[in-house]
């Protein structure tokens, strides 16, 4: 019975990066052996155990044989005869197929260290093609390690294209798509996730709404990058540079979906794309079972980002309607996420990456002014119903006008 540190912990240690979760493989043991040693069995599809003291995951060395479509169509063999090399061979990428023995020896039968040095994401074996989740994981790792110069190896990208053509991506379940997407959005280069999925053809299957944006022109006056798909990638880079959270980054990812459905005869204009974006976004979120917080913020950004960009041109009454539409008075923290996503949209334009975004400061002042008008005194004066609402709006518009006298059009 031998225990080895495997996977991402070994990879990140060799890259000089902080090591997060540590996973272990046990060779030469059975489930009964593990339970006698005090480990708690938690695996549903294969033998995985929690260490009785550290809580870290220990899995029996195993091999897998493809028996059906998707990522669940496997028969697992976790007998004590399975070797470490066999276990490592079933893994996705060579950089994840290394192990560290108890004495510190690196076990690297599939060239992971060489690919680390070459900054390549390369599949271990043709068995990579048996699990479509590996396409998503490879795209996510491309996003995570783009800052270190990693790219997907050409032979791996070709294999991913073959998988898409064979229909393997069709078997992906919504939960796994969302899980990998959310994790990719949290990386330094979330745009690389989209790039890799598009390069292998998976974007058109998993996110057809995003794929439809590529090749769609926008007015060069406002979008020097012209192509809407390129704009999306630039926006995601801007969102990462601004340090936006995952919810705001998802809103950036989906803010322009409606431009992909603009009839060609209207190009490069996209009048009314905001509402079309909201409609498409609702379908996407329902399909992928996107959590409520992500969905609600993304809908607000899709619907109101154009108004936010034009904040200084709006009348005070329109500014108040914007604040109300975003529910900013009740959810100021979410309004900050909204402003961040809108700033990423503005900075996601070729040559404007470092441009200021005074609209955010203007709308923060407007929100503070509107919030300073409380309904309490009006209630005490006897106002109620529509009269209360009208008076409250009147006072809040006046407060916004006073707070932003030179910024808003009269």
C-alpha positions as CSV (number, residue, x, y, z in Angstrom):
1,X,0.0,0.0,0.0
2,X,1.7,3.2,-1.2
3,X,0.4,6.8,-1.2
4,X,1.3,9.5,-3.7
5,X,0.5,13.2,-4.0
6,X,-1.0,13.7,-7.5
7,X,-2.6,16.2,-9.9
8,X,-2.8,19.9,-9.5
9,X,-0.8,20.1,-6.3
10,X,2.3,18.6,-8.0
11,X,1.8,20.8,-11.0
12,X,1.4,24.0,-9.1
13,X,4.4,23.2,-6.8
14,X,6.6,22.7,-9.9
15,X,5.3,26.0,-11.3
16,X,6.1,27.8,-8.1
17,X,2.5,28.6,-7.5
18,X,0.6,28.4,-4.2
19,X,-0.7,24.8,-3.7
20,X,-4.4,24.6,-2.8
21,X,-6.2,21.4,-2.3
22,X,-4.1,18.3,-2.2
23,X,-5.3,15.0,-3.7
24,X,-3.8,11.6,-3.1
25,X,-3.7,8.2,-4.9
26,X,-3.3,5.0,-3.0
27,X,-1.8,2.0,-4.8
28,X,-2.2,-1.6,-3.7
29,X,-5.2,-1.2,-1.4
30,X,-8.9,-2.1,-1.2
31,X,-11.8,-0.2,0.1
32,X,-11.8,-2.5,3.2
33,X,-8.1,-1.6,3.8
34,X,-8.9,2.1,3.7
35,X,-11.9,1.8,6.0
36,X,-9.9,-0.2,8.5
37,X,-7.3,2.6,8.5
38,X,-10.1,5.1,9.5
39,X,-10.8,6.6,6.1
40,X,-14.4,7.6,5.3
41,X,-15.7,6.5,1.9
42,X,-17.4,9.4,0.0
43,X,-17.0,8.4,-3.7
44,X,-20.2,7.8,-5.7
45,X,-18.7,6.7,-9.0
46,X,-15.3,5.5,-7.8
47,X,-13.5,4.8,-4.5
48,X,-12.7,8.1,-2.9
49,X,-12.1,8.5,0.9
50,X,-11.5,11.3,3.3
51,X,-8.5,11.2,5.6
52,X,-9.6,10.9,9.2
53,X,-7.5,13.8,10.4
54,X,-6.7,16.2,7.4
55,X,-10.0,15.7,5.5
56,X,-8.0,15.5,2.3
57,X,-9.2,13.2,-0.5
58,X,-7.5,9.8,-1.1
59,X,-8.6,7.8,-4.1
60,X,-7.7,4.2,-5.0
61,X,-5.6,3.9,-8.1
62,X,-8.0,3.1,-11.0
63,X,-8.5,2.6,-14.7
64,X,-11.6,3.5,-16.7
65,X,-13.1,1.9,-19.7
66,X,-15.6,3.8,-21.9
67,X,-19.0,2.1,-22.2
68,X,-21.4,4.8,-23.2
69,X,-21.7,8.5,-24.2
70,X,-20.8,11.4,-22.0
71,X,-18.7,11.6,-18.9
72,X,-20.7,9.0,-16.9
73,X,-20.4,6.2,-19.5
74,X,-17.4,4.4,-17.8
75,X,-16.6,1.2,-16.0
76,X,-14.1,1.7,-13.2
77,X,-11.5,-0.8,-12.1
78,X,-10.0,0.1,-8.7
79,X,-8.4,-3.3,-7.8
80,X,-5.1,-3.4,-5.9
81,X,-3.3,-4.5,-9.0
82,X,-3.8,-1.1,-10.8
83,X,-0.4,0.6,-11.0
84,X,0.3,4.3,-10.4
85,X,1.4,4.7,-14.1
86,X,-2.0,3.2,-15.2
87,X,-3.9,5.6,-12.9
88,X,-1.9,8.6,-14.2
89,X,-2.5,7.5,-17.9
90,X,-6.3,7.9,-17.5
91,X,-5.9,11.6,-16.5
92,X,-6.6,14.5,-18.9
93,X,-3.4,16.5,-19.4
94,X,0.2,15.6,-19.0
95,X,0.8,18.4,-16.5
96,X,-1.9,16.8,-14.3
97,X,-0.5,13.3,-14.7
98,X,2.5,13.6,-12.4
99,X,2.9,12.3,-8.8
100,X,5.1,12.9,-5.9
101,X,6.2,9.9,-3.8
102,X,6.5,9.9,0.0
103,X,10.3,10.3,-0.3
104,X,9.9,13.3,-2.6
105,X,10.6,11.5,-5.9
106,X,8.7,12.9,-8.9
107,X,6.9,10.2,-10.9
108,X,6.3,11.5,-14.4
109,X,5.7,8.7,-16.9
110,X,3.8,10.8,-19.5
111,X,6.1,13.9,-19.9
112,X,4.3,16.4,-17.7
113,X,7.4,18.2,-16.6
114,X,8.6,18.7,-20.1
115,X,5.2,20.1,-21.1
116,X,5.3,22.4,-18.1
117,X,8.6,23.8,-19.3
118,X,7.2,24.1,-22.8
119,X,4.1,25.8,-21.5
120,X,1.8,23.3,-23.3
121,X,-1.5,21.8,-22.3
122,X,-1.3,18.4,-24.0
123,X,-3.5,15.3,-23.6
124,X,-2.0,12.2,-22.0
125,X,-3.6,9.6,-24.3
126,X,-6.4,9.2,-26.9
127,X,-8.6,8.3,-23.9
128,X,-8.9,12.1,-23.5
129,X,-11.6,11.9,-26.1
130,X,-13.8,9.7,-24.0
131,X,-14.8,12.5,-21.6
132,X,-16.3,15.8,-23.0
133,X,-15.8,17.6,-19.7
134,X,-12.1,17.6,-20.5
135,X,-12.7,20.1,-23.3
136,X,-14.1,22.5,-20.7
137,X,-11.3,21.8,-18.3
138,X,-8.7,22.4,-20.9
139,X,-10.2,25.7,-21.8
140,X,-10.4,26.7,-18.2
141,X,-6.8,25.8,-17.6
142,X,-5.8,27.8,-20.7
143,X,-7.5,30.7,-19.0
144,X,-5.9,30.0,-15.6
145,X,-2.4,29.6,-16.9
146,X,-2.4,32.1,-19.8
147,X,-0.4,34.5,-17.7
148,X,2.3,31.9,-17.5
149,X,2.3,31.6,-21.3
150,X,0.5,28.3,-21.6
151,X,-1.3,27.3,-24.8
152,X,-3.2,24.2,-26.0
153,X,-1.0,21.8,-28.0
154,X,-2.1,21.6,-31.6
155,X,-2.6,17.8,-31.4
156,X,-4.8,18.3,-28.4
157,X,-6.8,21.0,-30.1
158,X,-7.3,18.7,-33.1
159,X,-8.5,16.0,-30.8
160,X,-11.0,18.4,-29.2
161,X,-12.3,19.3,-32.7
162,X,-12.8,15.6,-33.4
163,X,-14.7,15.2,-30.2
164,X,-17.0,18.1,-31.1
165,X,-17.6,16.7,-34.6
166,X,-18.4,13.3,-33.0
167,X,-21.1,14.9,-30.9
168,X,-19.4,14.2,-27.5
169,X,-20.0,17.8,-26.4
170,X,-23.8,17.3,-26.8
171,X,-23.6,14.9,-23.8
172,X,-22.4,17.6,-21.4
173,X,-24.9,18.2,-18.5
174,X,-25.7,21.8,-17.6
175,X,-24.2,21.6,-14.1
176,X,-20.8,20.7,-15.4
177,X,-20.9,23.4,-18.1
178,X,-21.8,26.0,-15.5
179,X,-19.2,24.8,-12.9
180,X,-16.4,25.0,-15.4
181,X,-17.6,28.4,-16.8
182,X,-17.8,29.9,-13.3
183,X,-14.3,28.8,-12.4
184,X,-13.0,30.1,-15.8
185,X,-14.6,33.5,-15.1
186,X,-12.6,33.8,-11.9
187,X,-9.2,33.4,-13.7
188,X,-6.9,36.2,-14.8
189,X,-7.7,35.6,-18.5
190,X,-11.3,34.5,-18.8
191,X,-11.3,35.5,-22.4
192,X,-9.0,32.5,-23.1
193,X,-11.8,30.2,-22.0
194,X,-14.0,31.6,-24.8
195,X,-11.1,31.6,-27.3
196,X,-10.3,27.9,-26.8
197,X,-13.9,26.8,-26.9
198,X,-14.3,28.7,-30.1
199,X,-11.1,27.3,-31.6
200,X,-12.2,23.7,-31.2
201,X,-15.9,24.4,-32.2
202,X,-17.4,23.7,-28.7
203,X,-18.5,27.3,-28.2
204,X,-21.2,26.9,-30.9
205,X,-22.6,23.9,-29.0
206,X,-22.3,25.0,-25.4
207,X,-22.8,28.8,-25.9
208,X,-24.3,29.3,-29.3
209,X,-25.4,32.8,-28.2
210,X,-21.8,33.8,-27.7
211,X,-20.5,32.1,-30.8
212,X,-23.1,34.1,-32.9
213,X,-21.3,37.4,-31.9
214,X,-18.2,36.6,-33.8
215,X,-18.2,38.2,-37.3
216,X,-20.9,40.6,-36.4
217,X,-19.7,44.2,-37.0
218,X,-20.4,47.3,-34.8
219,X,-20.0,51.0,-35.6
220,X,-16.3,51.7,-35.7
221,X,-17.0,55.2,-34.3
222,X,-17.9,53.6,-30.9
223,X,-16.1,50.2,-31.3
224,X,-12.7,50.5,-33.0
225,X,-12.4,46.8,-32.7
226,X,-15.5,46.5,-34.9
227,X,-16.2,42.7,-34.4
228,X,-18.6,42.0,-31.6
229,X,-16.9,38.8,-30.6
230,X,-13.6,40.6,-30.3
231,X,-15.3,43.2,-28.2
232,X,-16.5,40.4,-25.9
233,X,-13.0,39.1,-25.4
234,X,-11.7,42.6,-24.7
235,X,-14.5,43.2,-22.2
236,X,-13.6,40.0,-20.3
237,X,-10.0,41.1,-20.1
238,X,-11.1,44.4,-18.8
239,X,-13.3,42.8,-16.2
240,X,-10.4,40.8,-14.9
241,X,-8.1,43.8,-14.8
242,X,-10.8,45.7,-12.8
243,X,-10.9,42.8,-10.3
244,X,-14.7,42.3,-10.8
245,X,-16.2,39.3,-9.0
246,X,-17.6,36.3,-10.8
247,X,-21.2,37.5,-10.9
248,X,-20.1,40.8,-12.6
249,X,-17.9,38.9,-15.0
250,X,-20.8,36.7,-16.0
251,X,-22.8,39.8,-16.7
252,X,-20.0,41.1,-18.9
253,X,-19.9,37.7,-20.7
254,X,-23.6,38.0,-21.6
255,X,-24.3,41.7,-21.9
256,X,-24.4,41.9,-25.7
257,X,-26.1,38.6,-26.7
258,X,-28.8,40.5,-28.7
259,X,-26.2,41.8,-31.2
260,X,-25.9,38.2,-32.5
261,X,-29.5,38.3,-33.7
262,X,-29.5,41.7,-35.4
263,X,-30.6,41.2,-39.1
264,X,-27.7,41.7,-41.4
265,X,-29.4,44.5,-43.3
266,X,-29.2,46.6,-40.2
267,X,-25.5,46.1,-39.5
268,X,-23.5,47.7,-38.1
269,X,-26.3,49.3,-36.0
270,X,-27.9,47.2,-33.3
271,X,-31.0,49.1,-32.2
272,X,-33.0,47.4,-29.5
273,X,-30.3,44.8,-28.8
274,X,-30.6,45.3,-25.1
275,X,-34.1,43.7,-24.8
276,X,-33.1,41.0,-27.2
277,X,-30.1,40.3,-25.0
278,X,-32.3,39.9,-22.0
279,X,-34.5,37.4,-23.8
280,X,-31.6,35.3,-24.9
281,X,-30.0,35.6,-21.5
282,X,-33.1,34.2,-19.8
283,X,-33.0,31.2,-22.1
284,X,-29.2,30.6,-21.5
285,X,-29.6,30.9,-17.7
286,X,-32.5,28.4,-17.7
287,X,-30.6,26.0,-19.9
288,X,-27.5,26.0,-17.7
289,X,-29.3,26.4,-14.4
290,X,-27.4,29.6,-13.6
291,X,-27.8,30.7,-10.0
292,X,-30.2,33.5,-9.3
293,X,-27.7,36.2,-8.2
294,X,-25.8,35.7,-11.5
295,X,-28.9,35.8,-13.5
296,X,-30.4,38.9,-12.0
297,X,-27.3,41.0,-12.2
298,X,-26.7,39.9,-15.8
299,X,-30.2,40.9,-16.8
300,X,-29.8,44.4,-15.3
301,X,-26.5,44.9,-17.1
302,X,-27.9,43.6,-20.4
303,X,-30.9,45.9,-20.2
304,X,-29.3,49.1,-18.8
305,X,-25.6,49.2,-19.8
306,X,-26.4,51.6,-22.7
307,X,-28.1,54.1,-20.4
308,X,-25.2,53.8,-17.9
309,X,-22.8,54.8,-20.7
310,X,-24.9,57.8,-21.5
311,X,-25.4,58.9,-17.9
312,X,-24.2,62.5,-18.4
313,X,-26.7,63.0,-21.3
314,X,-29.7,61.9,-19.3
315,X,-32.3,64.0,-17.6
316,X,-32.4,63.7,-13.8
317,X,-35.8,61.9,-14.1
318,X,-34.3,59.4,-16.5
319,X,-31.4,58.8,-14.1
320,X,-33.9,58.1,-11.3
321,X,-35.7,55.6,-13.6
322,X,-32.3,53.9,-14.2
323,X,-31.6,53.7,-10.5
324,X,-35.1,52.3,-9.9
325,X,-34.8,49.8,-12.8
326,X,-31.5,48.5,-11.2
327,X,-33.2,48.5,-7.8
328,X,-30.2,50.5,-6.7
329,X,-31.9,52.1,-3.7
330,X,-32.5,48.7,-2.1
331,X,-29.5,46.9,-3.5
332,X,-26.6,49.4,-3.6
333,X,-24.0,46.6,-3.4
334,X,-25.4,45.0,-6.6
335,X,-25.5,48.5,-8.2
336,X,-21.7,48.6,-7.6
337,X,-21.4,45.3,-9.5
338,X,-23.5,46.8,-12.3
339,X,-21.2,49.8,-12.5
340,X,-18.2,47.6,-12.6
341,X,-19.6,45.5,-15.5
342,X,-20.5,48.7,-17.4
343,X,-17.0,50.0,-17.0
344,X,-15.6,46.8,-18.3
345,X,-17.9,47.1,-21.3
346,X,-16.6,50.6,-22.0
347,X,-13.0,49.6,-21.5
348,X,-13.4,46.5,-23.7
349,X,-12.8,48.6,-26.9
350,X,-9.6,48.7,-28.8
351,X,-7.5,51.6,-27.7
352,X,-9.8,52.6,-24.8
353,X,-8.6,50.0,-22.3
354,X,-7.3,52.8,-19.9
355,X,-9.9,55.4,-20.7
356,X,-11.6,57.0,-17.6
357,X,-15.2,56.1,-16.8
358,X,-16.7,59.2,-15.1
359,X,-20.2,57.8,-15.5
360,X,-19.7,55.5,-12.5
361,X,-18.9,58.4,-10.1
362,X,-21.8,60.4,-11.5
363,X,-24.3,57.6,-10.9
364,X,-22.9,57.0,-7.4
365,X,-23.6,60.7,-6.6
366,X,-27.0,60.4,-8.0
367,X,-27.8,57.3,-6.0
368,X,-26.5,58.9,-2.8
369,X,-28.7,62.0,-3.5
370,X,-31.8,59.9,-4.2
371,X,-31.2,57.7,-1.1
372,X,-31.0,60.8,1.1
373,X,-34.7,61.4,0.5
374,X,-36.5,59.0,2.9
375,X,-40.2,58.3,2.7
376,X,-40.6,58.5,6.5
377,X,-41.3,62.3,6.8
378,X,-43.8,62.1,3.9
379,X,-45.6,59.2,5.6
380,X,-45.8,61.3,8.8
381,X,-47.3,64.2,6.8
382,X,-50.2,61.9,5.8
383,X,-49.2,61.1,2.2
384,X,-50.0,57.6,1.0
385,X,-50.4,55.6,-2.2
386,X,-49.9,57.2,-5.5
387,X,-49.5,60.7,-3.9
388,X,-46.7,59.4,-1.8
389,X,-44.9,57.8,-4.7
390,X,-45.2,60.9,-6.9
391,X,-43.9,63.2,-4.1
392,X,-41.0,60.9,-3.3
393,X,-40.0,60.8,-7.0
394,X,-40.3,64.6,-7.2
395,X,-38.0,65.1,-4.2
396,X,-35.5,62.5,-5.4
397,X,-35.3,64.1,-8.9
398,X,-34.7,67.5,-7.2
399,X,-32.0,65.9,-5.1
400,X,-30.3,64.3,-8.1
401,X,-30.4,67.6,-9.9
402,X,-28.8,69.5,-7.0
403,X,-26.1,66.8,-6.6
404,X,-25.1,66.7,-10.3
405,X,-25.8,70.3,-11.5
406,X,-23.2,70.4,-14.3
407,X,-23.3,66.7,-15.3
408,X,-26.9,66.1,-16.3
409,X,-28.7,67.7,-19.2
410,X,-31.7,69.9,-18.2
